[in-house]
Amino acid sequence: METRVAVISIIVENEKVIEELNHLLHENGKYIIGRMGIPYREKGINIISIAIDAPQDIISALSGKIGRLKGVSTKTAYSNVITKATV
């Protein structure tokens, strides 16, 4: 199995989904390298960036689940770094 390094950028406009978002991230915590969250209070949004090293299907599934949350936008940028997963 191969893994890729990617960054998932998330903009949360609906604070009611933050608990569900955190649950999704917790479920995939073993793949997450780091997380940065910035509350932009003046605009009433939260900006979150997730660095992840996982199989591409895991990254795509997570990004898709996050993007389906009401009031949440997400984009994923993939690196060209592909490595064999260690067991």
N, C-alpha and C positions, 0 to 999 in steps of 0.2 A: 504494500500500500504506500502511496506517495502523499506527501503533504505539501501545501503551498502556504506562503506567508501572504497575508492580505490585511487591509484596513477596512473596517466597516464604519462608515460615517452615518451618524443618526441625528436627526433633529426631531425633538419631541415638542409638539405644540399642545398636547392634551395631557396634563399632569395625572389624570385618572388612570392612565395605562402604565405608569412608572413601575408599579408593583409587578405587573405581568411582564414588562420588559426585563426587570431585574431577575425574575424567575427564569426566563429564557436564557439570559446570560449565565446564571448560576448553573443551569443544566449543561452548559457547554464550557464550564469553567476550566476543565482540564486542557482545553485548546487555547484559552485566552492568555496572551503574553502580557498584555497590559491594557489599562482602561483610563481614559481621561474624560472627565465631565466638566462642563462649563455652564453654570446657570447664567443666562442672559436676562436678568430681571427686567430691564427696561423694555424688552420686547416680549416678555412672558414665555420664553422658550428655554429649552435645555439642549445643549450641543454635546454630543458624546462621540468619542472616537475609540474604537476597539481594535487593537492589534491582535491578530489571531494566526496560529500555525496549525492547520488542520487539513484533512482531505477536502478536495474541492467540493464534493457533494455536501459535506457538513457545513462548509462556509455558505454555500448557496442556499441550503435549507434554512439556516439561521437567519440570513439576511432576508429571505422571503417571509419567514414568520414575523420578523420584526416589522417589515414593511406593510404587513397586513393589519397591524395594530392601528386603530382609529386615531388619527391626528399625529402619525409618525411617518417621517420620510427617511429613506435609507439609500445609500449608494455604497458599492463595494469596489475597491481598487485592488487588483491582484498583482503581486510581484512575479518576476520570472524565476524566483527561487523555488525550486521543486526538489524535495529531498525524500529519501526513503524513510518511512516512519519506523521508529524504534519501538520494540515491543516491551 
